[in-house]
Amino acid sequence: MLRSQRRKKMVAVSEMSAYEVYQRNNADKRQENATRLKEKRKRKIVKRKQFKLNALAASELLEAASEHSKRSSVQDSEPTTLGEKEPMVTIVEAPNKTKLNNGSVQERKKKNKSEDTLNSVQVSKKSNKKTTLAIKDSLTDVPSAAKKDSRADLSSSAKGNGHPTVSSKAKKQSSSTVQSGSKVSESESISLSDSESSVHIAENFFSWLMDPISKEDFFSLYWEKRPVHICREENRDYYGGLLSTTGIDDMLRKNNILYGKNIDITSYSNQKRETLNSTGRAHAAVVWDYYRNGCSIRLLNPQTYHPQLRELNARLQEVFGSFVGSNAYLTPPNSQGFAPHYDDIEAFVLQIEGSKMWRVYAPRNASERLPRTSSPSFTQEEIGEPLLEVYLKAGDILYFPRGFIHQANTVPGEHSLHVTISAYQRNSWADLLEKLVPAALSCAINEDEDFRKGLPLDAMNHLGAVHSDSESPEREALMKKLKRLFNKLFDYAPVDAASDQLAKDYIHGALPPCLSSAEKKCSVLGNSDRMWENGQCQGAVILSLETPLRITRANVLRLVSEEEPDCVKLYHSIENSLEYHGEEIQWIEIPVHFAPAVEHLIISYPKFTPINDLPLENDADKIQLATELWERALVLTQKPLSVVIDNGVDVDDDDDK
């Protein structure tokens, strides 16, 4: 497509943005709201905060305050249960100098609780820049700040303030040279903690993400219920280490980024969205030409090419117990890339650069709350008035549940780069029941004669649309019989087996774990034979019965008993592609009598278990299972294994002697 032809499809640039129109038309109303809130709250309104309350909020404000006034926290309220009512909206302001203790917000007193008890929240926070650096430095593989630091090795641990921090126990020791074709062997004293779970570390990542809202408050007040906006007025680089526009440029130039698979070019004009993808590789020059002419750029799997974002996603999936993905959106000034719509995921919008005006709308009806599929594009007439309008700036985060309609546009003179982290897709009770009910029915048919008995001869004369309004005794008897069978069906429900099948879906989609430098040195990835010059292999390691092991991550594998006789399978994510479902699901088949040993490793995590303590009958089986797991990187040793050089000399770390 020629450049001139492309421009015909570009988004038209209006003289005034939607944000400016909003500001102009609502100036009087904002002033009135500000004055009223100032009188009621008796405190200064946070400068430059943008919000709009719908009419429903005012009518339900006192009722909500009465129900939730017992809670004293940053929200100082419990959420109302969303039934057939539309969600309410309110604003809660957190003090800029809130101190954190293990990722939680210190309790503070409210001067007027009724003003702080609502559904949608904006939190203003002055975050310490050291906190941002801590999370950046903890992200493995490409920690630019850490590479300049003397603390080159990163551990997946969190100390003190509840944020992931650099913590390496590696101690460089003197090198030794072994003659006769040998190379220098560097020995380090490394010991992994046997008390800190990867889930705990993941929760620290989540605490950093949502700071100053604690994990407990988030899941009790907002999760699947209502939006929340966190503003970081004085730390606009809070999420800067995850992605950047220059990083996107490097990605385009160094990788084979494909239209439709890795990147989309979109525009939205006159209430119509268009995808303007070419074919083949998306070269930087072409992408930036689209961008220059008003098109938005969507990266479909940026975690594949940006390690910091990849580790954040990989960690968060241990919090949610579901696949966590991300899309990145780069929008030029005064543009909008997508029509109003809702998604089937829990969305966390991290503003990286620039700013964007967001409008969030409540689900239109009960059937659109917590949907399992995304919506088509809506027109403005179909969605009504927004529940929340917020001007998202760099460092801010906006969360909204699936089913909440949303749209966003940039303002004149400022671009926007944000990352949307998505979780909980197809992870509902319905998804579990879809696997459970057919399995339960299969078991019931095999084991219970009642399910195999024939229908009454005249059953079809009393069932069906024609007879739906009938109240005959025959129809009533048929309905009672069906209800009894449904109740009886649960007795045959293989809940655990169905749960394993749902967990397999998670294992298949999960990102592989990002191991720290220390963890790699305690795994087959960094503690194994190496090929040197002249075809000589050096550095063999050997597992012994005294070697302590633990699984690599709390949720890296799933032990599943399949239909095949005398075998179970270990499904794992360690070899998964960085692209969603880029590979077939990975598994290892093991004998049934090995299962108790694997169960022991799963249940005892994060404790290390000596191979000799595995519940197997003989030592050969213990070594065989441990070796199988070790060679797949599914287990870590507590310390690097002893290295055997060609001449048979063991090179041990001091702590291993």
ZATOR-400940 format. One line per 2 residues: number of its first residue (from 0); their letters; for each residue x, y, z of C-alpha. Coordinates in pm, 1 decimal. Layout:
N
NUM = A = X/Y/Z  ...
//
This chain:
657
0 = ML = 0.0/0.0/0.0  145.9/337.4/-100.0
2 = RS = 201.4/597.0/166.4  -51.5/833.3/8.2
4 = QR = -309.9/553.4/-2.1  -246.7/469.8/360.7
6 = RK = -304.2/828.0/464.9  -657.7/814.0/330.1
8 = KM = -732.4/556.0/595.5  -569.6/750.3/875.4
10 = VA = -749.8/898.3/1170.3  -862.6/1251.6/1105.1
12 = VS = -718.6/1509.4/1344.4  -991.5/1731.5/1486.6
14 = EM = -935.2/2082.6/1609.5  -1033.5/1989.2/1962.8
16 = SA = -982.0/1655.9/2139.5  -1250.5/1474.3/2332.7
18 = YE = -1060.9/1555.6/2648.0  -1065.8/1929.4/2574.9
20 = VY = -1436.8/1915.1/2496.5  -1493.4/1733.9/2821.5
22 = QR = -1292.5/1994.9/3009.8  -1477.2/2287.3/2851.3
24 = NN = -1830.2/2149.6/2880.6  -1789.8/2034.8/3237.6
26 = AD = -1588.3/2322.0/3386.1  -1878.8/2455.9/3590.1
28 = KR = -1980.6/2113.2/3711.9  -1625.4/2025.9/3815.6
30 = QE = -1598.1/2344.7/4013.0  -1925.7/2274.4/4189.6
32 = NA = -1819.8/1918.7/4270.9  -1482.0/2036.9/4398.1
34 = TR = -1641.0/2292.8/4627.8  -1890.4/2044.8/4768.1
36 = LK = -1627.4/1777.2/4828.3  -1397.1/2029.3/4991.9
38 = EK = -1667.6/2133.2/5237.7  -1767.5/1777.5/5321.4
40 = RK = -1425.4/1621.0/5343.8  -1258.2/1928.1/5496.9
42 = RK = -937.9/1860.6/5313.9  -770.6/1983.5/5001.2
44 = IV = -877.7/1827.8/4671.5  -583.6/1667.0/4495.2
46 = KR = -470.5/1899.4/4217.8  -532.4/1795.3/3857.5
48 = KQ = -744.9/1489.9/3947.1  -1010.0/1422.6/3683.0
50 = FK = -1325.6/1230.5/3765.8  -1696.3/1219.6/3697.2
52 = LN = -1970.1/1054.1/3905.4  -2287.8/923.1/3751.7
54 = AL = -2625.2/1000.4/3901.1  -2660.4/657.4/4058.3
56 = AA = -2365.4/718.0/4288.8  -2532.8/1004.6/4471.0
58 = SE = -2851.0/810.1/4535.7  -2668.7/509.9/4683.0
60 = LL = -2388.5/690.3/4865.6  -2537.7/688.6/5215.8
62 = EA = -2655.5/329.3/5184.6  -2305.7/216.1/5088.9
64 = AS = -2149.2/413.2/5373.6  -2380.1/252.0/5625.5
66 = EH = -2294.7/-97.8/5506.3  -1919.4/-48.8/5502.5
68 = SK = -1836.2/201.8/5773.6  -1691.7/-72.3/5996.2
70 = RS = -1383.5/-122.0/5781.8  -1080.5/98.7/5847.9
72 = SV = -823.1/86.5/5569.7  -725.1/293.7/5270.0
74 = QD = -1072.7/227.9/5131.4  -1232.6/223.7/5478.8
76 = SE = -1513.5/13.4/5338.4  -1628.8/-331.4/5230.5
78 = PT = -1768.3/-367.2/4881.6  -2135.2/-415.4/4825.5
80 = TL = -2233.6/-732.9/4647.8  -2318.6/-654.3/4288.9
82 = GE = -2659.0/-795.5/4213.5  -2900.4/-652.1/3964.3
84 = KE = -2795.3/-295.6/4048.7  -2549.1/-91.8/3851.9
86 = PM = -2213.1/-46.8/4026.7  -2169.5/274.1/4224.7
88 = VT = -1878.7/514.9/4189.6  -1683.9/701.8/4453.8
90 = IV = -1340.9/851.9/4500.7  -1101.7/759.9/4780.5
92 = EA = -785.4/960.0/4815.3  -476.2/809.4/4974.2
94 = PN = -229.6/1048.7/5137.0  71.8/1119.8/4919.7
96 = KT = 314.9/1021.9/5191.5  164.0/686.9/5286.5
98 = KL = 425.2/460.0/5441.4  432.5/96.7/5342.5
100 = NN = 484.8/-209.4/5557.6  533.8/-529.0/5355.9
102 = GS = 334.1/-389.3/5068.4  26.9/-291.3/5276.4
104 = VQ = -111.1/54.4/5342.4  -110.2/188.3/5695.3
106 = ER = -454.9/247.0/5833.4  -569.9/606.0/5847.7
108 = KK = -871.5/776.4/6001.1  -1145.5/927.2/5787.7
110 = KN = -1308.3/1258.4/5866.8  -1619.0/1155.8/5680.2
112 = KS = -1659.0/786.7/5602.2  -1965.9/833.6/5386.6
114 = ED = -1758.3/1022.7/5131.0  -1498.5/745.9/5104.1
116 = TL = -1727.1/443.2/5065.0  -1776.6/378.4/4696.4
118 = NS = -1696.0/144.2/4412.7  -1441.4/317.0/4191.5
120 = VQ = -1126.3/452.9/4351.7  -854.6/696.6/4259.2
122 = VS = -544.3/675.7/4476.4  -272.9/939.4/4470.9
124 = KK = 65.8/813.7/4588.1  414.0/961.1/4613.8
126 = SN = 614.3/644.6/4560.9  980.2/625.9/4650.2
128 = KK = 1202.1/596.1/4343.4  1402.9/330.4/4524.6
130 = TT = 1095.8/111.0/4510.8  1087.8/140.2/4132.5
132 = LA = 1455.6/54.6/4107.4  1402.3/-247.5/4331.1
134 = IK = 1150.2/-402.2/4098.6  1354.8/-315.9/3791.6
136 = DS = 1667.1/-471.2/3935.4  1484.0/-786.6/4038.1
138 = LT = 1368.9/-865.4/3686.5  1614.5/-1119.4/3556.7
140 = DV = 1801.4/-1158.5/3228.8  1811.1/-792.2/3120.2
142 = PS = 1835.9/-577.5/3433.2  2026.2/-281.5/3288.2
144 = AA = 2056.8/-109.0/3622.3  2174.2/-424.9/3790.8
146 = KK = 2437.0/-494.9/3527.9  2607.4/-171.9/3624.4
148 = DS = 2581.6/-267.4/3988.2  2831.5/-492.4/4159.3
150 = RA = 2538.2/-714.7/4254.2  2536.5/-895.6/3923.1
152 = DL = 2345.9/-1203.9/4035.7  1975.6/-1160.4/4100.0
154 = SS = 1768.1/-1374.2/4332.3  1393.1/-1404.4/4330.5
156 = SA = 1349.8/-1291.0/4688.2  1191.9/-996.3/4862.1
158 = KG = 1302.9/-843.9/5188.2  1191.7/-569.0/5416.9
160 = NG = 952.3/-349.6/5223.2  763.7/-625.7/5047.2
162 = HP = 910.4/-550.5/4705.4  1135.3/-781.4/4504.9
164 = TV = 1495.8/-681.7/4565.4  1841.5/-783.3/4454.2
166 = SS = 1972.9/-1044.0/4696.3  2253.2/-1272.3/4586.5
168 = KA = 2438.2/-1514.4/4810.4  2700.5/-1579.7/4546.3
170 = KK = 3055.5/-1529.3/4670.8  3321.5/-1520.7/4404.2
172 = QS = 3606.3/-1753.7/4488.3  3948.1/-1801.7/4337.0
174 = SS = 3968.3/-1988.6/4008.1  4169.3/-2304.0/3966.1
176 = TV = 4324.4/-2432.8/3647.4  4339.5/-2807.8/3585.6
178 = QS = 4605.8/-2916.5/3341.1  4573.8/-3155.9/3046.5
180 = GS = 4305.4/-2990.3/2840.0  4107.8/-2851.4/3132.7
182 = KV = 3967.0/-2501.0/3168.6  3930.9/-2262.1/3458.9
184 = SE = 3654.1/-2374.8/3696.3  3488.4/-2090.8/3886.6
186 = SE = 3342.7/-2198.1/4220.2  3070.7/-1998.5/4395.4
188 = SI = 2908.2/-2049.1/4730.5  2534.3/-2047.0/4656.0
190 = SL = 2252.4/-2176.3/4871.7  1884.7/-2133.1/4787.6
192 = SD = 1642.2/-2056.3/5068.7  1417.9/-2344.0/5171.6
194 = SE = 1153.1/-2121.8/5327.8  1051.5/-1869.9/5060.8
196 = SS = 790.4/-1988.5/4813.5  769.8/-1860.8/4458.4
198 = VH = 406.2/-1774.6/4532.6  518.1/-1546.1/4814.9
200 = IA = 766.5/-1378.3/4582.3  493.1/-1341.2/4321.0
202 = EN = 269.5/-1172.7/4577.3  546.0/-919.7/4637.2
204 = FF = 548.0/-842.4/4266.4  172.3/-790.9/4284.4
206 = SW = 212.5/-564.6/4588.9  459.5/-355.4/4392.1
208 = LM = 220.4/-342.5/4097.7  -76.2/-217.1/4305.7
210 = DP = 108.9/-16.8/4572.0  -31.0/136.0/4796.4
212 = IS = -336.3/-94.2/4786.6  -263.9/-419.1/4965.8
214 = KE = -331.6/-753.9/4803.2  -599.1/-835.0/5062.4
216 = DF = -782.0/-506.1/5009.6  -764.3/-534.2/4633.1
218 = FS = -919.0/-880.3/4617.0  -1188.2/-801.3/4874.5
220 = LY = -1287.2/-459.3/4740.5  -1224.9/-445.3/4365.9
222 = WE = -1149.1/-783.1/4209.5  -1433.9/-871.6/3968.7
224 = KR = -1640.4/-587.8/4123.4  -1535.6/-235.0/4029.0
226 = PV = -1258.8/-22.1/3874.0  -974.5/134.6/4066.2
228 = HI = -728.2/402.4/3957.3  -394.8/456.0/4134.7
230 = CR = -219.6/784.5/4062.4  153.7/829.1/4120.4
232 = EE = 197.3/1201.1/4078.0  561.5/1210.2/4183.9
234 = NR = 689.3/882.9/4041.0  603.4/895.1/3673.3
236 = DY = 874.0/640.9/3590.3  721.4/373.5/3816.1
238 = YG = 661.9/127.3/3530.7  934.1/265.8/3305.6
240 = GL = 1158.0/-40.1/3337.5  901.8/-269.5/3172.6
242 = LS = 887.1/-117.8/2822.5  966.6/197.1/2624.0
244 = TT = 915.9/341.3/2277.2  1287.3/303.2/2204.0
246 = GI = 1260.9/-57.2/2320.2  980.4/-113.4/2069.2
248 = DD = 1197.7/34.1/1794.6  1481.4/-204.6/1883.8
250 = ML = 1234.5/-494.3/1889.9  1115.1/-413.3/1537.7
252 = RK = 1468.5/-385.6/1402.2  1616.6/-694.1/1568.6
254 = NN = 1331.9/-946.4/1547.0  1104.8/-1093.5/1283.9
256 = IL = 789.1/-915.7/1403.3  492.5/-1027.8/1192.9
258 = YG = 167.5/-847.9/1118.0  -130.0/-1015.8/1281.3
260 = KN = 87.1/-1240.2/1497.8  303.3/-994.9/1688.9
262 = ID = 169.9/-653.9/1587.8  -149.2/-483.4/1467.5
264 = IT = -188.8/-142.3/1303.9  -528.8/6.1/1389.8
266 = SY = -729.8/323.8/1349.1  -1063.5/445.8/1481.5
268 = SN = -1250.3/723.5/1306.4  -1617.5/816.5/1272.3
270 = QK = -1708.8/536.3/1517.6  -1544.1/278.9/1293.0
272 = RE = -1237.9/70.7/1377.0  -1006.2/-56.0/1104.3
274 = TL = -708.6/-291.6/1108.0  -452.3/-177.0/851.6
276 = NS = -207.0/-467.5/866.9  18.0/-545.0/575.4
278 = TG = 159.6/-895.3/533.5  489.3/-1044.9/641.0
280 = RA = 741.8/-867.5/858.7  659.7/-533.6/1020.0
282 = HA = 964.1/-320.0/944.1  1025.2/-22.5/1169.9
284 = AV = 1012.3/231.9/886.1  665.9/117.8/776.3
286 = VW = 527.3/93.3/1129.4  646.0/442.5/1218.0
288 = DY = 498.7/579.2/894.6  159.4/446.5/1003.4
290 = YR = 212.9/592.4/1349.5  317.3/930.1/1211.2
292 = NG = -11.5/944.4/1023.0  -230.5/884.8/1326.2
294 = CS = -251.3/504.5/1356.2  -217.1/311.4/1680.4
296 = IR = 30.1/26.6/1726.6  -69.9/-281.6/1924.8
298 = LL = 192.3/-536.4/2030.8  18.2/-869.9/2080.1
300 = NP = 282.6/-1051.6/2287.3  546.6/-800.8/2400.6
302 = QT = 657.6/-1030.2/2685.3  820.2/-1248.6/2419.1
304 = YH = 1074.5/-977.3/2342.5  1097.2/-778.6/2667.3
306 = PQ = 1235.8/-986.8/2958.2  1128.8/-748.8/3236.3
308 = LR = 767.7/-766.8/3123.6  801.4/-1141.9/3077.1
310 = EL = 911.7/-1198.1/3434.3  636.8/-976.7/3572.2
312 = NA = 378.4/-1181.4/3382.2  538.7/-1511.9/3480.1
314 = RL = 535.0/-1410.3/3845.3  178.9/-1279.0/3842.3
316 = QE = 43.4/-1602.3/3697.9  138.8/-1764.1/4029.7
318 = VF = -83.0/-1509.2/4206.5  -383.0/-1562.6/3980.2
320 = GS = -339.2/-1932.5/3906.4  -410.6/-1859.1/3540.9
322 = FV = -222.2/-1748.9/3234.1  -116.9/-1383.6/3252.9
324 = GS = -52.4/-1213.7/2921.8  -4.5/-860.5/2804.7
326 = NA = -61.7/-630.7/2510.7  114.2/-298.8/2457.5
328 = YL = -50.9/-0.6/2289.0  135.1/292.4/2137.5
330 = TP = -99.4/574.0/2034.2  3.6/901.9/1866.2
332 = PN = -123.7/1237.8/1997.5  -493.0/1320.6/1952.8
334 = SQ = -592.4/970.1/1841.4  -802.5/671.0/1939.4
336 = GF = -715.8/319.2/1832.9  -1020.3/116.0/1932.6
338 = AP = -1396.3/147.1/1954.3  -1576.9/109.2/2288.5
340 = HY = -1592.5/-257.4/2390.0  -1555.4/-491.8/2685.3
342 = DD = -1311.0/-779.8/2729.7  -1322.2/-1126.5/2881.2
344 = IE = -1016.6/-1065.3/3101.1  -934.4/-880.5/3421.8
346 = AF = -744.6/-578.9/3289.7  -457.5/-390.2/3455.5
348 = VL = -363.3/-84.9/3247.6  -7.8/33.2/3324.2
350 = QI = 67.3/375.9/3178.2  433.0/369.5/3071.2
352 = EG = 480.8/695.0/2877.6  266.7/996.5/2796.9
354 = SK = -98.0/1008.3/2895.0  -442.9/897.8/2787.5
356 = MW = -802.8/986.3/2866.6  -998.7/674.9/2971.7
358 = RV = -1374.4/630.4/2996.9  -1506.1/321.6/3174.5
360 = YA = -1873.2/219.6/3157.2  -2064.3/-20.7/3380.3
362 = PR = -2190.2/-347.8/3229.6  -2516.8/-272.8/3052.0
364 = NA = -2705.8/-564.4/3207.7  -2659.7/-872.0/3426.0
366 = SE = -2573.7/-1099.2/3132.1  -2270.3/-881.8/3047.4
368 = RL = -2117.6/-897.0/3394.3  -1807.8/-1115.6/3407.2
370 = PR = -1849.6/-1235.0/3046.7  -1663.1/-1532.2/2903.3
372 = TS = -1620.5/-1374.7/2560.4  -1527.5/-1024.2/2447.8
374 = SP = -1786.0/-792.6/2296.4  -1807.4/-646.5/1947.5
376 = SF = -1749.0/-274.9/1904.7  -2020.1/-47.3/2043.9
378 = TQ = -2142.1/290.1/1925.4  -2158.5/581.0/2167.5
380 = EE = -2537.6/559.0/2171.2  -2523.6/197.9/2292.9
382 = IG = -2312.4/257.8/2602.6  -2460.1/566.7/2769.0
384 = EP = -2274.0/778.6/3022.3  -1934.0/670.2/3162.3
386 = LL = -1902.9/538.9/3513.3  -1551.1/675.7/3542.2
388 = EV = -1347.9/926.9/3343.1  -981.0/947.0/3429.8
390 = YL = -674.2/1108.5/3278.0  -413.2/833.0/3305.1
392 = KA = -53.6/956.1/3322.6  281.6/778.2/3325.7
394 = GD = 322.4/577.2/3645.4  -54.4/536.8/3695.6
396 = IL = -246.9/210.4/3685.9  -614.0/152.3/3607.9
398 = YF = -787.6/-177.0/3686.9  -1131.8/-276.1/3563.1
400 = PR = -1306.0/-615.6/3565.2  -1412.3/-807.1/3257.4
402 = GF = -1742.1/-682.1/3122.0  -1671.8/-314.5/3191.2
404 = IH = -1691.3/-124.4/2862.8  -1399.9/108.4/2800.4
406 = QA = -1245.3/341.2/2545.3  -945.9/572.3/2550.8
408 = NT = -793.6/853.5/2347.5  -479.3/1064.1/2360.6
410 = VP = -476.7/1442.1/2391.3  -309.8/1693.0/2157.6
412 = GE = 66.5/1711.1/2185.6  120.0/1392.6/2388.7
414 = HS = 152.9/1029.6/2284.1  62.6/731.2/2498.4
416 = LH = 234.6/400.3/2565.1  55.4/162.8/2798.8
418 = VT = 64.3/-207.0/2875.5  -253.9/-399.5/2951.0
420 = IS = -186.0/-701.9/3170.0  -462.8/-959.3/3136.8
422 = AY = -562.0/-1240.2/3372.5  -841.9/-1485.9/3447.6
424 = QR = -953.1/-1562.0/3097.3  -1169.0/-1877.8/3090.1
426 = NS = -1103.3/-1945.4/3458.5  -1456.7/-1939.0/3600.8
428 = WA = -1683.6/-2186.6/3778.4  -1846.3/-2241.7/3441.3
430 = DL = -1515.1/-2355.0/3292.3  -1468.4/-2607.1/3572.4
432 = LE = -1826.8/-2730.4/3536.8  -1780.3/-2773.9/3161.5
434 = KL = -1519.0/-3034.3/3242.8  -1689.1/-3172.2/3553.1
436 = VP = -2047.0/-3231.4/3434.2  -1968.3/-3449.5/3128.7
438 = AA = -1724.5/-3654.4/3337.6  -1981.9/-3692.4/3616.3
440 = LS = -2247.9/-3801.7/3368.0  -2011.4/-4057.2/3216.3
442 = CA = -1941.4/-4204.9/3560.9  -2310.8/-4205.7/3655.3
444 = IN = -2409.6/-4382.2/3334.8  -2153.5/-4654.6/3398.1
446 = ED = -2232.9/-4705.4/3765.8  -2598.3/-4620.6/3824.5
448 = ED = -2891.5/-4798.4/3662.1  -3124.7/-4504.2/3726.1
450 = FR = -2944.8/-4301.1/3459.8  -2979.1/-4582.5/3208.8
452 = KG = -3351.1/-4647.1/3257.1  -3573.5/-4551.7/2965.6
454 = LP = -3789.3/-4239.3/2958.9  -4162.7/-4285.3/3016.6
456 = LD = -4344.2/-4376.9/2697.2  -4530.6/-4046.2/2682.5
458 = AM = -4244.6/-3821.6/2804.5  -4219.8/-3626.0/2478.7
460 = NH = -4591.4/-3550.7/2502.1  -4526.4/-3344.0/2814.8
462 = LG = -4183.2/-3188.8/2742.8  -4076.1/-2935.1/2483.3
464 = AV = -4163.0/-2577.4/2388.1  -4524.1/-2661.8/2310.5
466 = HS = -4575.0/-2799.6/2661.5  -4358.7/-2546.2/2850.4
468 = DS = -4662.7/-2374.4/3004.9  -4837.7/-2697.8/3097.0
470 = ES = -4898.6/-2781.6/3462.5  -5011.1/-3139.2/3410.3
472 = PE = -4931.4/-3405.8/3673.1  -4728.6/-3595.9/3412.7
474 = RE = -4503.6/-3297.1/3340.6  -4461.9/-3225.3/3712.9
476 = AL = -4356.4/-3586.7/3771.7  -4102.0/-3570.0/3489.1
478 = MK = -3951.6/-3248.7/3629.2  -3918.5/-3397.8/3978.1
480 = KL = -3744.4/-3701.7/3832.2  -3497.0/-3485.8/3640.3
482 = KR = -3419.1/-3281.0/3952.4  -3352.3/-3598.9/4151.4
484 = LF = -3113.2/-3720.9/3880.9  -2934.5/-3384.7/3875.6
486 = NK = -2889.8/-3394.1/4253.0  -2770.5/-3751.1/4233.5
488 = LF = -2527.6/-3662.0/3955.2  -2298.6/-3475.4/4193.0
490 = DY = -2229.7/-3796.4/4382.6  -2047.6/-3918.1/4070.2
492 = AP = -1866.8/-3592.4/4000.0  -1487.0/-3646.9/3977.7
494 = VD = -1405.7/-3301.4/4110.3  -1031.7/-3357.3/4145.6
496 = AA = -993.8/-3516.6/3803.7  -1188.6/-3233.2/3639.5
498 = SD = -975.8/-2980.0/3829.1  -663.1/-3149.6/3696.7
500 = QL = -795.4/-3111.6/3343.1  -858.0/-2739.4/3397.8
502 = AK = -510.6/-2706.8/3551.1  -367.0/-2869.9/3237.7
504 = DY = -511.5/-2579.9/3037.6  -325.7/-2338.6/3265.4
506 = IH = -1.6/-2537.5/3239.8  -27.8/-2536.2/2859.7
508 = GA = -74.1/-2160.1/2839.1  159.6/-2052.1/3120.0
510 = LP = 481.3/-1867.4/3056.4  790.7/-2066.5/3152.7
512 = PC = 945.5/-1953.5/3481.3  1221.7/-1694.2/3474.5
514 = LS = 1506.5/-1832.2/3683.2  1751.2/-1611.4/3867.0
516 = SA = 2124.2/-1647.6/3817.9  2153.1/-1843.2/4143.1
518 = EK = 1865.6/-2073.7/4047.7  2021.8/-2148.1/3709.2
520 = KC = 2342.7/-2250.9/3882.6  2138.1/-2492.6/4091.3
522 = SV = 1967.3/-2645.8/3788.9  2059.1/-2835.3/3475.4
524 = LG = 2056.0/-2500.7/3291.7  2379.1/-2385.2/3453.8
526 = NS = 2518.0/-2678.0/3651.7  2608.0/-2941.4/3394.3
528 = DR = 2863.8/-3064.8/3140.3  3015.4/-2812.1/2901.8
530 = MW = 3190.7/-2856.6/2573.1  3536.3/-2704.4/2553.2
532 = EN = 3791.1/-2697.0/2274.4  3913.2/-3007.2/2095.5
534 = GQ = 3585.9/-3190.2/2155.5  3642.0/-3230.5/2530.7
536 = CQ = 3348.6/-3223.5/2771.7  3413.5/-3096.9/3122.0
538 = GA = 3208.6/-3021.7/3429.8  2999.1/-3335.3/3477.6
540 = VI = 2768.0/-3334.0/3779.4  2626.0/-3632.3/3962.8
542 = LS = 2311.8/-3660.7/4177.9  2358.5/-3856.3/4498.4
544 = LE = 2110.9/-3982.5/4755.9  2214.8/-3697.8/4985.8
546 = TP = 2134.5/-3425.5/4724.8  1842.9/-3203.0/4839.9
548 = LR = 1583.9/-3120.7/4570.4  1269.3/-2914.0/4531.9
550 = IT = 1046.4/-2839.0/4232.7  1146.8/-2529.8/4035.1
552 = RA = 827.2/-2333.8/4101.4  517.0/-2397.9/4308.1
554 = NV = 298.8/-2430.5/3996.6  544.3/-2547.8/3731.6
556 = LR = 399.2/-2900.0/3703.5  78.5/-3096.0/3752.9
558 = LV = 54.6/-3463.8/3841.1  -239.6/-3612.1/3649.4
560 = SE = -371.2/-3968.0/3643.7  -477.5/-4033.5/3287.1
562 = EE = -688.9/-4313.2/3143.3  -388.4/-4512.8/3028.3
564 = PD = -330.2/-4805.5/3267.4  -38.8/-4811.3/3508.3
566 = CV = 93.2/-4461.8/3432.9  56.0/-4103.3/3537.7
568 = KL = 171.3/-3793.5/3355.9  358.1/-3488.5/3475.7
570 = YH = 242.2/-3188.0/3273.4  479.5/-2894.5/3301.8
572 = SI = 540.7/-2543.5/3169.1  921.6/-2536.8/3187.5
574 = EN = 958.0/-2587.8/2811.0  665.5/-2370.6/2702.2
576 = SL = 702.3/-2119.2/2423.8  712.5/-1747.7/2504.6
578 = EY = 416.5/-1714.6/2268.2  76.7/-1832.3/2390.4
580 = HG = 28.6/-2199.7/2295.3  335.9/-2180.0/2075.5
582 = EE = 410.1/-2544.9/2157.8  204.7/-2854.1/2228.9
584 = IQ = 151.9/-2925.0/2597.6  466.4/-3079.2/2748.5
586 = WI = 454.8/-3387.5/2970.5  655.0/-3675.0/3116.5
588 = EI = 510.7/-4019.6/3172.1  614.4/-4191.6/3494.1
590 = PV = 522.9/-4527.6/3653.1  234.3/-4519.1/3898.4
592 = HF = 456.0/-4617.4/4191.8  665.0/-4298.0/4131.6
594 = AP = 360.0/-4078.7/4198.6  393.7/-4064.6/4581.6
596 = AV = 747.0/-3925.5/4547.0  628.9/-3651.4/4310.7
598 = EH = 338.4/-3574.5/4542.7  588.6/-3541.9/4827.7
600 = LI = 794.1/-3286.3/4632.3  482.7/-3085.5/4544.2
602 = IS = 337.3/-3082.5/4895.2  669.0/-3015.4/5072.5
604 = YP = 757.3/-2715.6/4850.3  944.8/-2485.0/4917.9
606 = KF = 1136.5/-2718.8/5150.2  1419.0/-2920.0/4998.7
608 = TP = 1399.8/-3298.5/5022.9  1708.9/-3521.0/5008.3
610 = IN = 1669.2/-3777.4/4731.8  1709.6/-4049.7/4990.9
612 = DL = 1391.7/-3927.9/5168.0  1167.4/-3968.6/4865.7
614 = PL = 896.6/-4225.8/4946.5  1012.6/-4495.7/4705.0
616 = EN = 1110.1/-4852.2/4789.2  1462.9/-4866.8/4649.2
618 = DA = 1750.8/-4629.5/4588.2  1761.3/-4697.3/4214.4
620 = DK = 1404.7/-4567.6/4172.4  1484.9/-4258.3/4378.2
622 = IQ = 1784.5/-4172.3/4160.3  1592.8/-4252.6/3841.7
624 = LA = 1305.0/-4017.4/3927.3  1535.6/-3741.7/4052.4
626 = TE = 1744.8/-3765.2/3736.2  1437.4/-3750.4/3512.7
628 = LW = 1314.1/-3434.7/3686.6  1663.0/-3281.2/3699.9
630 = ER = 1726.0/-3330.2/3328.8  1399.9/-3147.7/3251.0
632 = AL = 1487.9/-2854.0/3482.4  1180.9/-2937.9/3690.9
634 = VL = 1381.0/-2948.8/4013.6  1653.7/-2737.3/4171.3
636 = TQ = 1927.3/-2847.6/4405.5  1982.4/-2641.7/4717.8
638 = KP = 2343.9/-2582.9/4614.2  2529.2/-2632.1/4287.0
640 = LS = 2635.3/-2992.8/4243.4  2998.7/-3091.6/4261.1
642 = VV = 3174.0/-3058.8/3926.6  3390.1/-3347.2/3803.5
644 = ID = 3678.4/-3241.6/3576.5  3823.9/-3471.5/3308.2
646 = NG = 4102.9/-3601.6/3529.1  3848.5/-3722.0/3784.8
648 = VD = 3907.8/-3444.4/4040.4  3598.4/-3312.6/4217.1
650 = VD = 3577.5/-2934.5/4237.9  3347.6/-2848.3/4529.3
652 = DD = 3220.7/-2520.8/4667.7  3343.9/-2455.1/5019.1
654 = DD = 2990.6/-2487.8/5154.8  2951.2/-2827.1/4985.5
656 = K = 3252.9/-2992.6/5146.1
//
